[in-house]
Amino acid sequence: MTEQTPHRRHPLRDSETDMEAARHRPDTPQTRSPSYELAFTDDDFMSRDELRPVRLQLELLKPDLLMNEYGVESTIVMFGGARIPDPAHRDRARTQTLAELTRYYDEARDFARRMTERSMQNGHRENVIVTGGGPGVMEAGNRGAADAGGISIGLNIVLPHEQAPNEYVTPDLCFNFHYFAVRKMHFLMRAKAIVVFPGGFGTLDEMFESLTLIQTGRMARVPFLLFGRDFWRTIINWDALAEAGTISPVDLDLFKFVETAEEAVEAIDTWPLEGTRDSIVGR
């Protein structure tokens, strides 16, 4: 029987050791100069235009590593408007239409609860709810996951009028982004299904970008559900796009309208999946 080889320490000093040593440096004109600051702890240096490729890489890498460490393998993506309030606060809706759309807050919450109950059966590895981390439909999604006693992800973005993440996002899975493009990649890198609720420019942007990736074959076809047939048919003339020839008639089969959480779960269960998430671009 051979003896087990003892664990070898890495021969080079780790960054944390050097960071601690740097905090106790002598106070001299040389050490006070910005040039002396460790590159990766120098905020001014890291914010330079020339460092944009590094920042892009870091924003891609950090959430990916942390989700891997948490064991998240696939997600259910929920897009939807930040301005749709909880029905309990229906009176705060700025328009009558928004007040009527509050019913989708409850449907989003119920859908997320149902999917999270399933996710809990596999140890939160598959079908974890992910939202944009903000208010409205996003809050409803994270809240539904919390109702089930499960975890959920929030992919927040720095905006001119900063909003705190909603209180229902799992703290260890609450991320913040500077780059919209990298945030969009994280929405879709693990997506097993995409559900879209009524919303504004941001929701439309996320919906059409996701549909384009599927249409062009850059992403595997996954269940793609639009909550609210009347809303979506009112703001977008889907048939006119097909009749004009700017999309193919078969492209209208890439998504399905649903009205309730129960209907959405059934649609996901019966969706004719083609390919796997491994065919998603970038994985």
C-alpha positions as CSV (number, residue, x, y, z in Angstrom):
1,M,0.0,0.0,0.0
2,T,1.5,3.3,-1.1
3,E,1.4,6.4,1.0
4,Q,-0.9,9.2,-0.3
5,T,1.0,12.0,-1.9
6,P,0.8,15.1,0.4
7,H,-1.0,18.1,-1.0
8,R,1.4,20.6,-2.5
9,R,0.9,24.3,-2.1
10,H,1.2,26.4,-5.2
11,P,4.8,27.7,-5.4
12,L,3.7,31.2,-6.2
13,R,2.2,33.6,-3.6
14,D,-1.6,34.0,-4.0
15,S,-3.2,37.4,-4.8
16,E,-4.9,37.6,-1.4
17,T,-1.6,37.4,0.4
18,D,-0.2,40.2,-1.7
19,M,-3.3,42.3,-1.3
20,E,-3.0,42.1,2.5
21,A,0.7,42.9,2.3
22,A,0.0,45.9,0.1
23,R,-2.4,47.3,2.8
24,H,0.6,47.6,5.2
25,R,3.0,49.3,2.8
26,P,5.1,52.2,4.0
27,D,3.8,55.7,3.4
28,T,6.2,57.3,0.9
29,P,5.8,59.4,-2.3
30,Q,6.4,56.3,-4.3
31,T,3.8,54.1,-2.6
32,R,1.2,56.9,-2.8
33,S,1.5,57.1,-6.5
34,P,-1.3,55.4,-8.5
35,S,1.3,53.6,-10.5
36,Y,2.2,51.6,-7.4
37,E,-1.3,50.2,-6.8
38,L,-1.8,46.6,-7.7
39,A,-3.4,46.5,-11.2
40,F,-6.4,44.4,-10.2
41,T,-7.2,46.5,-7.1
42,D,-6.8,49.8,-9.0
43,D,-10.3,51.0,-9.8
44,D,-9.2,53.9,-11.9
45,F,-7.0,51.6,-14.0
46,M,-9.7,49.0,-14.3
47,S,-12.1,51.6,-15.5
48,R,-9.9,52.8,-18.4
49,D,-11.3,52.4,-22.0
50,E,-8.4,50.2,-22.9
51,L,-9.5,47.7,-20.2
52,R,-13.0,47.2,-21.7
53,P,-12.1,43.7,-23.1
54,V,-11.0,42.7,-19.6
55,R,-14.2,44.0,-18.0
56,L,-16.3,42.2,-20.6
57,Q,-14.5,39.0,-19.8
58,L,-14.9,39.4,-16.0
59,E,-18.6,40.1,-16.4
60,L,-19.0,36.9,-18.4
61,L,-16.8,34.9,-16.0
62,K,-17.9,35.9,-12.6
63,P,-21.6,34.9,-12.8
64,D,-20.7,31.7,-14.8
65,L,-18.2,30.6,-12.1
66,L,-20.6,31.3,-9.2
67,M,-23.6,29.6,-10.9
68,N,-21.4,26.6,-11.6
69,E,-20.2,26.5,-8.0
70,Y,-23.9,26.7,-6.9
71,G,-24.7,23.8,-9.2
72,V,-27.1,25.5,-11.6
73,E,-27.1,23.6,-14.8
74,S,-30.2,25.0,-16.6
75,T,-32.7,27.8,-16.1
76,I,-36.2,29.0,-17.0
77,V,-36.0,32.6,-18.2
78,M,-38.7,35.1,-17.3
79,F,-38.9,38.4,-19.1
80,G,-41.5,41.0,-18.4
81,G,-42.3,44.6,-17.6
82,A,-40.9,46.4,-14.5
83,R,-44.0,48.6,-14.3
84,I,-46.6,45.9,-13.8
85,P,-47.4,46.1,-10.0
86,D,-48.5,43.5,-7.6
87,P,-52.3,43.4,-7.8
88,A,-52.4,44.4,-4.1
89,H,-51.0,47.8,-5.4
90,R,-53.2,48.0,-8.5
91,D,-54.1,51.5,-7.6
92,R,-50.5,52.6,-8.2
93,A,-50.6,51.6,-11.8
94,R,-50.0,54.7,-14.0
95,T,-52.5,53.7,-16.7
96,Q,-55.7,51.6,-16.8
97,T,-54.0,49.1,-19.1
98,L,-51.2,48.5,-16.5
99,A,-53.9,48.0,-13.9
100,E,-55.5,45.4,-16.0
101,L,-52.1,43.7,-16.7
102,T,-51.6,43.2,-12.9
103,R,-53.2,39.8,-13.4
104,Y,-50.0,38.6,-15.1
105,Y,-48.0,39.4,-11.9
106,D,-50.0,36.7,-10.2
107,E,-49.6,34.3,-13.2
108,A,-45.8,35.0,-13.2
109,R,-45.6,34.3,-9.5
110,D,-47.7,31.1,-9.8
111,F,-45.6,29.9,-12.8
112,A,-42.3,30.4,-11.0
113,R,-43.6,28.6,-7.9
114,R,-44.7,25.6,-10.0
115,M,-41.4,25.4,-11.9
116,T,-39.3,25.9,-8.7
117,E,-41.2,23.0,-7.0
118,R,-39.9,20.8,-9.8
119,S,-36.4,22.3,-9.6
120,M,-36.2,21.4,-5.9
121,Q,-36.7,17.8,-6.8
122,N,-33.4,17.7,-8.6
123,G,-31.5,19.8,-6.0
124,H,-31.9,23.1,-7.8
125,R,-29.7,22.0,-10.6
126,E,-32.2,22.1,-13.4
127,N,-34.9,24.7,-14.4
128,V,-33.9,27.4,-11.9
129,I,-35.9,30.6,-12.4
130,V,-33.9,33.6,-13.7
131,T,-35.2,37.1,-14.0
132,G,-33.8,40.6,-14.5
133,G,-33.9,41.0,-10.7
134,G,-36.0,44.1,-10.6
135,P,-39.6,45.0,-9.8
136,G,-42.8,44.1,-11.6
137,V,-42.9,40.8,-13.4
138,M,-39.3,40.2,-12.4
139,E,-40.2,40.5,-8.7
140,A,-43.1,38.1,-9.3
141,G,-40.8,35.5,-10.7
142,N,-38.3,35.6,-7.9
143,R,-41.2,35.8,-5.4
144,G,-42.8,32.7,-6.8
145,A,-39.6,30.8,-6.4
146,A,-39.4,32.0,-2.8
147,D,-43.0,30.9,-2.2
148,A,-41.9,27.3,-3.1
149,G,-38.9,27.6,-0.7
150,G,-36.4,27.4,-3.6
151,I,-33.7,29.5,-5.1
152,S,-33.8,32.0,-8.1
153,I,-31.4,34.1,-10.0
154,G,-31.5,37.9,-10.6
155,L,-29.4,39.5,-13.4
156,N,-29.5,43.2,-12.5
157,I,-28.2,46.0,-14.7
158,V,-26.8,49.4,-13.7
159,L,-29.2,52.1,-14.9
160,P,-29.2,55.9,-14.6
161,H,-31.8,55.6,-11.9
162,E,-30.5,52.7,-9.9
163,Q,-33.0,50.3,-8.4
164,A,-32.2,47.8,-5.7
165,P,-32.7,44.1,-6.5
166,N,-36.1,42.8,-5.4
167,E,-36.0,41.2,-2.0
168,Y,-36.9,37.7,-3.3
169,V,-33.7,37.0,-5.3
170,T,-31.4,34.4,-3.7
171,P,-28.6,36.7,-2.4
172,D,-25.8,34.4,-3.5
173,L,-27.3,34.4,-7.1
174,C,-27.9,38.1,-7.3
175,F,-25.6,39.6,-10.0
176,N,-25.1,43.1,-11.3
177,F,-24.0,44.0,-14.8
178,H,-22.6,47.0,-16.7
179,Y,-22.8,45.5,-20.1
180,F,-26.2,44.7,-21.5
181,A,-24.7,42.3,-24.0
182,V,-23.0,40.1,-21.4
183,R,-26.2,40.1,-19.3
184,K,-28.2,38.9,-22.3
185,M,-25.7,36.0,-22.8
186,H,-26.2,34.9,-19.2
187,F,-30.0,34.9,-19.7
188,L,-29.7,32.4,-22.5
189,M,-26.5,30.3,-21.8
190,R,-28.5,27.9,-19.6
191,A,-32.0,28.5,-20.9
192,K,-34.3,25.5,-21.1
193,A,-37.4,27.6,-21.7
194,I,-38.2,31.3,-22.2
195,V,-41.5,32.9,-21.0
196,V,-42.3,36.5,-21.9
197,F,-44.9,38.7,-20.1
198,P,-46.2,42.1,-21.2
199,G,-43.6,44.8,-21.0
200,G,-41.9,47.7,-22.7
201,F,-38.7,48.4,-24.7
202,G,-36.5,46.1,-22.6
203,T,-38.9,43.2,-22.8
204,L,-39.3,43.6,-26.5
205,D,-35.6,43.8,-27.0
206,E,-35.0,40.6,-25.0
207,M,-37.9,38.8,-26.7
208,F,-36.8,39.6,-30.3
209,E,-33.1,39.0,-29.7
210,S,-34.0,35.5,-28.3
211,L,-36.3,34.7,-31.1
212,T,-33.6,35.8,-33.6
213,L,-31.1,33.5,-32.1
214,I,-33.5,30.6,-32.4
215,Q,-34.7,31.6,-35.9
216,T,-31.1,31.7,-37.2
217,G,-30.1,28.5,-35.5
218,R,-27.6,30.1,-33.2
219,M,-29.5,28.7,-30.2
220,A,-31.4,25.5,-29.8
221,R,-35.2,25.7,-30.1
222,V,-36.7,25.8,-26.6
223,P,-40.3,26.4,-25.3
224,F,-41.0,30.0,-26.0
225,L,-44.2,31.3,-24.5
226,L,-45.8,34.7,-24.7
227,F,-48.3,35.4,-21.8
228,G,-51.2,37.5,-23.0
229,R,-52.4,36.9,-26.6
230,D,-54.4,40.1,-26.8
231,F,-51.5,42.2,-25.6
232,W,-49.0,40.8,-28.0
233,R,-51.4,40.7,-31.0
234,T,-52.3,44.4,-30.3
235,I,-48.7,45.7,-30.2
236,I,-47.2,43.5,-32.9
237,N,-48.8,42.4,-36.2
238,W,-47.2,39.0,-36.4
239,D,-49.2,37.9,-39.4
240,A,-48.2,41.0,-41.4
241,L,-44.5,40.2,-40.9
242,A,-45.1,36.8,-42.5
243,E,-47.4,38.1,-45.3
244,A,-44.7,40.7,-46.1
245,G,-42.1,38.0,-46.4
246,T,-39.8,39.6,-43.8
247,I,-40.2,36.4,-41.8
248,S,-41.2,32.9,-42.9
249,P,-44.7,31.6,-42.0
250,V,-43.0,28.8,-40.1
251,D,-41.3,31.4,-37.9
252,L,-44.7,32.0,-36.3
253,D,-44.4,28.5,-34.8
254,L,-41.3,29.4,-32.8
255,F,-43.5,30.7,-30.0
256,K,-46.9,30.1,-28.5
257,F,-49.4,32.3,-26.7
258,V,-50.6,31.3,-23.2
259,E,-52.7,32.9,-20.5
260,T,-52.2,31.0,-17.3
261,A,-49.4,29.4,-15.4
262,E,-51.0,26.0,-15.7
263,E,-51.2,26.4,-19.5
264,A,-47.6,27.5,-19.6
265,V,-46.4,24.4,-17.7
266,E,-48.4,22.1,-19.9
267,A,-46.9,23.9,-23.0
268,I,-43.4,23.3,-21.7
269,D,-44.1,19.7,-21.0
270,T,-45.5,19.0,-24.5
271,W,-43.1,21.3,-26.5
272,P,-41.4,19.5,-29.5
273,L,-37.9,20.2,-28.4
274,E,-35.2,20.2,-31.1
275,G,-31.5,19.8,-30.0
276,T,-30.2,20.5,-26.5
277,R,-28.9,23.5,-24.6
278,D,-25.4,22.4,-25.6
279,S,-26.1,23.8,-29.1
280,I,-26.6,27.2,-27.7
281,V,-24.0,29.6,-29.0
282,G,-21.2,30.2,-26.6
283,R,-21.5,27.0,-24.5
